[in-house]
Amino acid sequence: VQLVESGGGLVQAGGSLTLSCVASGNIYKVNTMRWYRQAPGKQREVVAGLTTGGTVHYTDFVKGRFTISRDDAKNTVYLQMNSLKTEETAVYYCNADLQVSADYEYDYWGQGTQVTVST
């Protein structure tokens, strides 16, 4: 099982990016999916989360600017990021609770994708 992120890159402040994360492998069910980020010298922090039932959580700093969504048919979660700020330069990580069978659920992480917001 693996999570692979894509969509990172360089963007000017005020710009937009959309990140994608695809889960693949021996997957029985994909449960909650999340996005985290880690800026240089800082701890990793949660950005947004989305359950299978559609419950969404955003950290206060991104509310109104970021949108998390998912396509369960593709085992994919997205993060639409608008009005990006320079302080949001970070490595963005995908995280998911994945069931490999009806009885076992594990926590998986992607390798991260770099987002750089320039002035």
PAGUMAR-480581 format. One record per residue: residue number from 1; x, y, z of N, C-alpha, C in turn. Coordinates in nm, 2 decimals. Each point is the difference from the previous one (the first is absolute). Layout:
BEGIN
rec k->NUM	n_px->X	n_py->Y	n_pz->Z	ca_px->X	ca_py->Y	ca_pz->Z	c_px->X	c_py->Y	c_pz->Z
...
END
This chain:
BEGIN
rec k->1	n_px->0.09	n_py->-0.12	n_pz->0.00	ca_px->-0.09	ca_py->0.12	ca_pz->0.00	c_px->0.09	c_py->0.12	c_pz->0.00
rec k->2	n_px->-0.04	n_py->0.10	n_pz->-0.08	ca_px->0.08	ca_py->0.12	ca_pz->0.00	c_px->-0.09	c_py->0.12	c_pz->-0.03
rec k->3	n_px->0.04	n_py->0.12	n_pz->0.04	ca_px->-0.06	ca_py->0.12	ca_pz->-0.03	c_px->0.10	c_py->0.09	c_pz->-0.08
rec k->4	n_px->-0.05	n_py->0.05	n_pz->-0.11	ca_px->0.09	ca_py->0.08	ca_pz->-0.08	c_px->-0.06	c_py->0.13	c_pz->-0.03
rec k->5	n_px->0.07	n_py->0.11	n_pz->0.05	ca_px->-0.05	ca_py->0.14	ca_pz->-0.02	c_px->0.05	c_py->0.05	c_pz->-0.13
rec k->6	n_px->-0.07	n_py->0.10	n_pz->-0.06	ca_px->0.05	ca_py->0.07	ca_pz->-0.11	c_px->-0.07	c_py->0.14	c_pz->0.00
rec k->7	n_px->0.05	n_py->0.09	n_pz->-0.08	ca_px->-0.06	ca_py->0.13	ca_pz->-0.02	c_px->0.08	c_py->0.11	c_pz->0.07
rec k->8	n_px->0.10	n_py->-0.03	n_pz->0.07	ca_px->0.08	ca_py->0.11	ca_pz->0.07	c_px->0.08	c_py->0.08	c_pz->-0.10
rec k->9	n_px->0.05	n_py->0.11	n_pz->0.04	ca_px->0.08	ca_py->0.08	ca_pz->-0.09	c_px->0.02	c_py->0.14	c_pz->0.06
rec k->10	n_px->0.04	n_py->0.09	n_pz->-0.09	ca_px->0.03	ca_py->0.14	ca_pz->0.03	c_px->-0.12	c_py->0.08	c_pz->-0.04
rec k->11	n_px->-0.05	n_py->0.09	n_pz->0.09	ca_px->-0.11	ca_py->0.08	ca_pz->-0.04	c_px->0.02	c_py->0.14	c_pz->0.07
rec k->12	n_px->-0.04	n_py->0.10	n_pz->-0.06	ca_px->0.01	ca_py->0.14	ca_pz->0.06	c_px->-0.11	c_py->0.01	c_pz->0.11
rec k->13	n_px->0.03	n_py->0.08	n_pz->0.10	ca_px->-0.09	ca_py->0.03	ca_pz->0.10	c_px->-0.13	c_py->0.05	c_pz->-0.06
rec k->14	n_px->-0.11	n_py->-0.05	n_pz->0.06	ca_px->-0.13	ca_py->0.03	ca_pz->-0.06	c_px->-0.05	c_py->-0.10	c_pz->-0.10
rec k->15	n_px->0.09	n_py->-0.08	n_pz->-0.05	ca_px->-0.03	ca_py->-0.10	ca_pz->-0.10	c_px->-0.07	c_py->-0.13	c_pz->0.06
rec k->16	n_px->-0.02	n_py->-0.09	n_pz->-0.09	ca_px->-0.07	ca_py->-0.13	ca_pz->0.03	c_px->0.08	c_py->-0.12	c_pz->-0.05
rec k->17	n_px->-0.02	n_py->-0.11	n_pz->0.08	ca_px->0.05	ca_py->-0.13	ca_pz->-0.04	c_px->-0.10	c_py->-0.10	c_pz->0.04
rec k->18	n_px->0.00	n_py->-0.11	n_pz->-0.07	ca_px->-0.08	ca_py->-0.12	ca_pz->0.04	c_px->0.09	c_py->-0.12	c_pz->0.02
rec k->19	n_px->0.00	n_py->-0.05	n_pz->0.12	ca_px->0.07	ca_py->-0.12	ca_pz->0.03	c_px->-0.09	c_py->-0.13	c_pz->-0.02
rec k->20	n_px->0.06	n_py->-0.10	n_pz->-0.04	ca_px->-0.07	ca_py->-0.13	ca_pz->-0.01	c_px->0.08	c_py->-0.11	c_pz->0.07
rec k->21	n_px->-0.07	n_py->-0.10	n_pz->0.05	ca_px->0.06	ca_py->-0.11	ca_pz->0.07	c_px->-0.08	c_py->-0.13	c_pz->-0.03
rec k->22	n_px->0.07	n_py->-0.09	n_pz->-0.06	ca_px->-0.06	ca_py->-0.13	ca_pz->-0.04	c_px->0.05	c_py->-0.11	c_pz->0.09
rec k->23	n_px->-0.10	n_py->-0.08	n_pz->0.05	ca_px->0.03	ca_py->-0.12	ca_pz->0.07	c_px->-0.01	c_py->-0.12	c_pz->-0.09
rec k->24	n_px->0.10	n_py->-0.08	n_pz->0.01	ca_px->0.00	ca_py->-0.12	ca_pz->-0.08	c_px->0.06	c_py->-0.12	c_pz->0.07
rec k->25	n_px->-0.03	n_py->-0.12	n_pz->-0.05	ca_px->0.05	ca_py->-0.12	ca_pz->0.06	c_px->-0.11	c_py->-0.08	c_pz->0.05
rec k->26	n_px->0.03	n_py->-0.09	n_pz->0.10	ca_px->-0.10	ca_py->-0.09	ca_pz->0.05	c_px->-0.09	c_py->0.07	c_pz->0.10
rec k->27	n_px->-0.10	n_py->0.07	n_pz->-0.06	ca_px->-0.09	ca_py->0.09	ca_pz->0.09	c_px->-0.14	c_py->-0.06	c_pz->0.00
rec k->28	n_px->-0.05	n_py->-0.02	n_pz->0.12	ca_px->-0.14	ca_py->-0.05	ca_pz->0.02	c_px->-0.09	c_py->0.12	c_pz->0.01
rec k->29	n_px->0.04	n_py->0.10	n_pz->0.07	ca_px->-0.08	ca_py->0.12	ca_pz->0.01	c_px->0.09	c_py->0.12	c_pz->0.04
rec k->30	n_px->-0.03	n_py->0.12	n_pz->-0.05	ca_px->0.07	ca_py->0.12	ca_pz->0.04	c_px->-0.09	c_py->0.08	c_pz->0.09
rec k->31	n_px->0.04	n_py->0.02	n_pz->0.12	ca_px->-0.08	ca_py->0.08	ca_pz->0.10	c_px->0.04	c_py->0.14	c_pz->0.00
rec k->32	n_px->0.02	n_py->0.06	n_pz->0.11	ca_px->0.03	ca_py->0.14	ca_pz->0.01	c_px->0.13	c_py->0.03	c_pz->-0.08
rec k->33	n_px->0.00	n_py->0.11	n_pz->-0.07	ca_px->0.12	ca_py->0.05	ca_pz->-0.08	c_px->0.03	c_py->0.14	c_pz->0.05
rec k->34	n_px->0.13	n_py->0.03	n_pz->0.01	ca_px->0.04	ca_py->0.13	ca_pz->0.05	c_px->0.12	c_py->0.06	c_pz->-0.07
rec k->35	n_px->0.01	n_py->0.13	n_pz->0.01	ca_px->0.12	ca_py->0.06	ca_pz->-0.05	c_px->0.07	c_py->0.07	c_pz->0.12
rec k->36	n_px->0.13	n_py->-0.02	n_pz->0.01	ca_px->0.08	ca_py->0.07	ca_pz->0.10	c_px->0.11	c_py->0.08	c_pz->-0.08
rec k->37	n_px->0.07	n_py->0.09	n_pz->0.07	ca_px->0.11	ca_py->0.07	ca_pz->-0.06	c_px->0.11	c_py->0.02	c_pz->0.11
rec k->38	n_px->0.12	n_py->0.01	n_pz->-0.05	ca_px->0.11	ca_py->0.03	ca_pz->0.09	c_px->0.09	c_py->0.10	c_pz->-0.06
rec k->39	n_px->0.00	n_py->0.12	n_pz->0.06	ca_px->0.09	ca_py->0.11	ca_pz->-0.05	c_px->0.14	c_py->-0.02	c_pz->0.06
rec k->40	n_px->0.10	n_py->0.06	n_pz->-0.06	ca_px->0.14	ca_py->-0.02	ca_pz->0.05	c_px->0.01	c_py->0.05	c_pz->0.15
rec k->41	n_px->0.05	n_py->-0.09	n_pz->0.08	ca_px->0.02	ca_py->0.03	ca_pz->0.14	c_px->-0.12	c_py->0.00	c_pz->0.09
rec k->42	n_px->-0.11	n_py->-0.05	n_pz->-0.06	ca_px->-0.12	ca_py->-0.01	ca_pz->0.08	c_px->-0.06	c_py->-0.14	c_pz->0.00
rec k->43	n_px->-0.09	n_py->-0.02	n_pz->0.10	ca_px->-0.06	ca_py->-0.13	ca_pz->0.01	c_px->-0.10	c_py->-0.03	c_pz->-0.11
rec k->44	n_px->-0.02	n_py->-0.12	n_pz->-0.03	ca_px->-0.11	ca_py->-0.03	ca_pz->-0.10	c_px->-0.13	c_py->0.03	c_pz->0.06
rec k->45	n_px->-0.09	n_py->0.06	n_pz->-0.08	ca_px->-0.13	ca_py->0.04	ca_pz->0.05	c_px->-0.11	c_py->-0.05	c_pz->-0.09
rec k->46	n_px->-0.12	n_py->-0.03	n_pz->0.05	ca_px->-0.11	ca_py->-0.04	ca_pz->-0.08	c_px->-0.06	c_py->0.12	c_pz->-0.07
rec k->47	n_px->-0.03	n_py->-0.01	n_pz->-0.13	ca_px->-0.06	ca_py->0.11	ca_pz->-0.08	c_px->-0.15	c_py->-0.03	c_pz->-0.01
rec k->48	n_px->-0.04	n_py->-0.12	n_pz->-0.05	ca_px->-0.14	ca_py->-0.03	ca_pz->-0.02	c_px->-0.02	c_py->-0.15	c_pz->0.01
rec k->49	n_px->-0.12	n_py->-0.04	n_pz->0.03	ca_px->-0.03	ca_py->-0.14	ca_pz->0.00	c_px->-0.14	c_py->-0.02	c_pz->-0.05
rec k->50	n_px->-0.03	n_py->-0.12	n_pz->-0.06	ca_px->-0.13	ca_py->-0.03	ca_pz->-0.06	c_px->-0.03	c_py->-0.15	c_pz->0.03
rec k->51	n_px->-0.12	n_py->-0.02	n_pz->0.07	ca_px->-0.03	ca_py->-0.14	ca_pz->0.02	c_px->-0.08	c_py->-0.06	c_pz->-0.11
rec k->52	n_px->-0.03	n_py->-0.13	n_pz->0.00	ca_px->-0.08	ca_py->-0.06	ca_pz->-0.10	c_px->-0.14	c_py->0.05	c_pz->0.00
rec k->53	n_px->-0.05	n_py->0.05	n_pz->0.12	ca_px->-0.13	ca_py->0.05	ca_pz->0.01	c_px->-0.02	c_py->0.15	c_pz->-0.04
rec k->54	n_px->0.12	n_py->0.06	n_pz->-0.04	ca_px->-0.01	ca_py->0.13	ca_pz->-0.05	c_px->0.03	c_py->0.11	c_pz->0.11
rec k->55	n_px->0.03	n_py->-0.04	n_pz->0.12	ca_px->0.04	ca_py->0.10	ca_pz->0.10	c_px->0.14	c_py->0.06	c_pz->-0.03
rec k->56	n_px->0.00	n_py->0.13	n_pz->0.00	ca_px->0.12	ca_py->0.07	ca_pz->-0.04	c_px->0.06	c_py->0.08	c_pz->0.12
rec k->57	n_px->0.13	n_py->0.00	n_pz->0.01	ca_px->0.07	ca_py->0.08	ca_pz->0.10	c_px->0.10	c_py->0.08	c_pz->-0.07
rec k->58	n_px->0.01	n_py->0.13	n_pz->0.04	ca_px->0.11	ca_py->0.08	ca_pz->-0.05	c_px->0.07	c_py->0.07	c_pz->0.12
rec k->59	n_px->0.13	n_py->0.02	n_pz->-0.01	ca_px->0.06	ca_py->0.08	ca_pz->0.10	c_px->-0.04	c_py->0.14	c_pz->-0.02
rec k->60	n_px->-0.01	n_py->0.08	n_pz->0.10	ca_px->-0.05	ca_py->0.14	ca_pz->-0.01	c_px->0.07	c_py->0.08	c_pz->-0.10
rec k->61	n_px->0.12	n_py->-0.02	n_pz->-0.02	ca_px->0.08	ca_py->0.09	ca_pz->-0.09	c_px->-0.04	c_py->-0.02	c_pz->-0.14
rec k->62	n_px->-0.05	n_py->-0.11	n_pz->-0.04	ca_px->-0.04	ca_py->-0.02	ca_pz->-0.14	c_px->-0.14	c_py->0.01	c_pz->-0.03
rec k->63	n_px->-0.09	n_py->0.01	n_pz->0.10	ca_px->-0.14	ca_py->0.01	ca_pz->-0.03	c_px->-0.04	c_py->0.11	c_pz->-0.09
rec k->64	n_px->-0.08	n_py->-0.04	n_pz->-0.10	ca_px->-0.04	ca_py->0.10	ca_pz->-0.10	c_px->0.09	c_py->0.01	c_pz->-0.12
rec k->65	n_px->0.11	n_py->-0.06	n_pz->0.01	ca_px->0.10	ca_py->0.01	ca_pz->-0.11	c_px->0.03	c_py->-0.14	c_pz->-0.06
rec k->66	n_px->0.00	n_py->-0.10	n_pz->0.08	ca_px->0.03	ca_py->-0.14	ca_pz->-0.04	c_px->-0.12	c_py->-0.08	c_pz->0.00
rec k->67	n_px->-0.01	n_py->-0.10	n_pz->-0.09	ca_px->-0.11	ca_py->-0.09	ca_pz->-0.01	c_px->0.06	c_py->-0.14	c_pz->-0.02
rec k->68	n_px->-0.05	n_py->-0.09	n_pz->0.09	ca_px->0.04	ca_py->-0.14	ca_pz->-0.01	c_px->-0.12	c_py->-0.08	c_pz->-0.06
rec k->69	n_px->0.04	n_py->-0.09	n_pz->-0.09	ca_px->-0.11	ca_py->-0.08	ca_pz->-0.06	c_px->0.06	c_py->-0.14	c_pz->-0.03
rec k->70	n_px->-0.09	n_py->-0.09	n_pz->-0.04	ca_px->0.05	ca_py->-0.14	ca_pz->-0.03	c_px->-0.08	c_py->-0.06	c_pz->-0.11
rec k->71	n_px->0.06	n_py->-0.09	n_pz->-0.06	ca_px->-0.07	ca_py->-0.09	ca_pz->-0.10	c_px->0.03	c_py->-0.14	c_pz->0.04
rec k->72	n_px->-0.10	n_py->-0.06	n_pz->0.06	ca_px->0.02	ca_py->-0.13	ca_pz->0.06	c_px->0.02	c_py->-0.11	c_pz->-0.11
rec k->73	n_px->-0.06	n_py->0.03	n_pz->-0.12	ca_px->0.02	ca_py->-0.10	ca_pz->-0.11	c_px->0.14	c_py->-0.01	c_pz->-0.05
rec k->74	n_px->0.08	n_py->0.11	n_pz->0.03	ca_px->0.14	ca_py->0.01	ca_pz->-0.04	c_px->0.09	c_py->-0.01	c_pz->0.12
rec k->75	n_px->-0.05	n_py->-0.02	n_pz->0.12	ca_px->0.08	ca_py->0.00	ca_pz->0.12	c_px->0.09	c_py->0.13	c_pz->0.01
rec k->76	n_px->-0.06	n_py->0.11	n_pz->-0.03	ca_px->0.08	ca_py->0.12	ca_pz->-0.02	c_px->-0.06	c_py->0.11	c_pz->0.09
rec k->77	n_px->0.09	n_py->0.08	n_pz->0.06	ca_px->-0.04	ca_py->0.12	ca_pz->0.08	c_px->0.07	c_py->0.12	c_pz->-0.07
rec k->78	n_px->-0.07	n_py->0.11	n_pz->0.00	ca_px->0.05	ca_py->0.12	ca_pz->-0.06	c_px->0.01	c_py->0.11	c_pz->0.11
rec k->79	n_px->0.08	n_py->0.10	n_pz->-0.03	ca_px->0.00	ca_py->0.12	ca_pz->0.09	c_px->0.02	c_py->0.12	c_pz->-0.10
rec k->80	n_px->-0.11	n_py->0.07	n_pz->-0.01	ca_px->0.00	ca_py->0.12	ca_pz->-0.08	c_px->0.04	c_py->0.12	c_pz->0.09
rec k->81	n_px->0.11	n_py->0.06	n_pz->-0.04	ca_px->0.05	ca_py->0.11	ca_pz->0.09	c_px->0.00	c_py->0.13	c_pz->-0.08
rec k->82	n_px->-0.07	n_py->0.10	n_pz->0.05	ca_px->-0.02	ca_py->0.13	ca_pz->-0.06	c_px->0.06	c_py->0.10	c_pz->0.09
rec k->83	n_px->0.03	n_py->0.12	n_pz->-0.05	ca_px->0.06	ca_py->0.11	ca_pz->0.07	c_px->0.11	c_py->-0.04	c_pz->0.09
rec k->84	n_px->0.10	n_py->-0.07	n_pz->-0.06	ca_px->0.11	ca_py->-0.05	ca_pz->0.08	c_px->0.09	c_py->0.11	c_pz->0.05
rec k->85	n_px->0.05	n_py->-0.02	n_pz->0.12	ca_px->0.09	ca_py->0.09	ca_pz->0.07	c_px->0.14	c_py->-0.05	c_pz->0.00
rec k->86	n_px->0.10	n_py->0.09	n_pz->0.01	ca_px->0.14	ca_py->-0.05	ca_pz->0.00	c_px->0.03	c_py->-0.09	c_pz->0.12
rec k->87	n_px->-0.07	n_py->0.03	n_pz->0.11	ca_px->0.02	ca_py->-0.09	ca_pz->0.12	c_px->-0.05	c_py->-0.14	c_pz->-0.01
rec k->88	n_px->-0.07	n_py->-0.02	n_pz->-0.11	ca_px->-0.05	ca_py->-0.14	ca_pz->-0.03	c_px->0.09	c_py->-0.08	c_pz->-0.08
rec k->89	n_px->0.12	n_py->0.05	n_pz->-0.02	ca_px->0.10	ca_py->-0.08	ca_pz->-0.07	c_px->0.04	c_py->-0.12	c_pz->0.10
rec k->90	n_px->-0.01	n_py->-0.12	n_pz->-0.06	ca_px->0.01	ca_py->-0.12	ca_pz->0.09	c_px->0.00	c_py->-0.12	c_pz->-0.09
rec k->91	n_px->0.04	n_py->-0.11	n_pz->0.06	ca_px->-0.03	ca_py->-0.13	ca_pz->-0.06	c_px->-0.14	c_py->-0.05	c_pz->0.04
rec k->92	n_px->-0.08	n_py->-0.03	n_pz->-0.09	ca_px->-0.14	ca_py->-0.04	ca_pz->0.03	c_px->0.00	c_py->-0.15	c_pz->-0.01
rec k->93	n_px->-0.06	n_py->-0.06	n_pz->0.10	ca_px->-0.01	ca_py->-0.15	ca_pz->0.01	c_px->-0.14	c_py->-0.04	c_pz->0.00
rec k->94	n_px->-0.03	n_py->-0.11	n_pz->-0.07	ca_px->-0.12	ca_py->-0.07	ca_pz->0.00	c_px->0.00	c_py->-0.11	c_pz->0.11
rec k->95	n_px->-0.11	n_py->-0.01	n_pz->0.07	ca_px->-0.01	ca_py->-0.10	ca_pz->0.11	c_px->-0.14	c_py->-0.07	c_pz->-0.01
rec k->96	n_px->0.00	n_py->-0.13	n_pz->0.02	ca_px->-0.13	ca_py->-0.07	ca_pz->-0.02	c_px->-0.01	c_py->-0.12	c_pz->0.10
rec k->97	n_px->-0.12	n_py->-0.02	n_pz->0.05	ca_px->-0.03	ca_py->-0.12	ca_pz->0.07	c_px->-0.05	c_py->-0.10	c_pz->-0.10
rec k->98	n_px->0.08	n_py->-0.11	n_pz->-0.02	ca_px->-0.04	ca_py->-0.09	ca_pz->-0.11	c_px->-0.02	c_py->-0.14	c_pz->0.06
rec k->99	n_px->-0.11	n_py->-0.06	n_pz->-0.04	ca_px->-0.02	ca_py->-0.14	ca_pz->0.04	c_px->0.06	c_py->-0.09	c_pz->-0.11
rec k->100	n_px->0.08	n_py->-0.10	n_pz->0.05	ca_px->0.05	ca_py->-0.10	ca_pz->-0.10	c_px->-0.09	c_py->-0.12	c_pz->0.01
rec k->101	n_px->-0.09	n_py->-0.01	n_pz->0.09	ca_px->-0.10	ca_py->-0.10	ca_pz->0.01	c_px->-0.12	c_py->0.05	c_pz->0.09
rec k->102	n_px->-0.10	n_py->-0.08	n_pz->0.02	ca_px->-0.11	ca_py->0.05	ca_pz->0.08	c_px->0.04	c_py->0.02	c_pz->0.14
rec k->103	n_px->0.11	n_py->-0.06	n_pz->0.05	ca_px->0.03	ca_py->0.01	ca_pz->0.14	c_px->0.12	c_py->0.08	c_pz->0.03
rec k->104	n_px->0.08	n_py->0.04	n_pz->-0.10	ca_px->0.12	ca_py->0.07	ca_pz->0.03	c_px->0.01	c_py->0.14	c_pz->-0.08
rec k->105	n_px->0.03	n_py->0.10	n_pz->0.08	ca_px->0.01	ca_py->0.13	ca_pz->-0.05	c_px->0.14	c_py->0.06	c_pz->0.04
rec k->106	n_px->0.07	n_py->0.06	n_pz->-0.09	ca_px->0.13	ca_py->0.06	ca_pz->0.03	c_px->0.00	c_py->0.14	c_pz->-0.04
rec k->107	n_px->0.10	n_py->0.07	n_pz->0.05	ca_px->0.02	ca_py->0.14	ca_pz->-0.03	c_px->0.12	c_py->0.01	c_pz->-0.10
rec k->108	n_px->-0.03	n_py->0.06	n_pz->-0.11	ca_px->0.11	ca_py->0.01	ca_pz->-0.11	c_px->0.03	c_py->0.15	c_pz->-0.03
rec k->109	n_px->0.12	n_py->0.02	n_pz->-0.04	ca_px->0.05	ca_py->0.13	ca_pz->-0.04	c_px->0.06	c_py->0.00	c_pz->-0.14
rec k->110	n_px->-0.02	n_py->0.11	n_pz->-0.07	ca_px->0.07	ca_py->0.01	ca_pz->-0.13	c_px->0.14	c_py->0.06	c_pz->0.02
rec k->111	n_px->0.07	n_py->0.02	n_pz->-0.11	ca_px->0.14	ca_py->0.04	ca_pz->0.02	c_px->0.01	c_py->0.15	c_pz->0.00
rec k->112	n_px->-0.11	n_py->0.07	n_pz->-0.03	ca_px->0.00	ca_py->0.15	ca_pz->0.01	c_px->0.02	c_py->0.06	c_pz->-0.14
rec k->113	n_px->-0.06	n_py->0.12	n_pz->-0.01	ca_px->0.03	ca_py->0.08	ca_pz->-0.12	c_px->0.02	c_py->0.14	c_pz->0.04
rec k->114	n_px->0.10	n_py->0.06	n_pz->-0.06	ca_px->0.05	ca_py->0.14	ca_pz->0.04	c_px->-0.09	c_py->0.10	c_pz->-0.06
rec k->115	n_px->-0.05	n_py->0.09	n_pz->0.08	ca_px->-0.07	ca_py->0.12	ca_pz->-0.04	c_px->0.08	c_py->0.12	c_pz->0.04
rec k->116	n_px->0.04	n_py->0.09	n_pz->-0.09	ca_px->0.08	ca_py->0.12	ca_pz->0.02	c_px->-0.08	c_py->0.12	c_pz->-0.04
rec k->117	n_px->-0.03	n_py->0.09	n_pz->0.09	ca_px->-0.08	ca_py->0.12	ca_pz->-0.03	c_px->0.10	c_py->0.12	c_pz->0.00
rec k->118	n_px->0.02	n_py->0.06	n_pz->-0.11	ca_px->0.09	ca_py->0.11	ca_pz->-0.01	c_px->-0.07	c_py->0.14	c_pz->0.01
rec k->119	n_px->0.08	n_py->0.10	n_pz->0.03	ca_px->-0.05	ca_py->0.14	ca_pz->0.01	c_px->-0.02	c_py->0.06	c_pz->-0.14
END
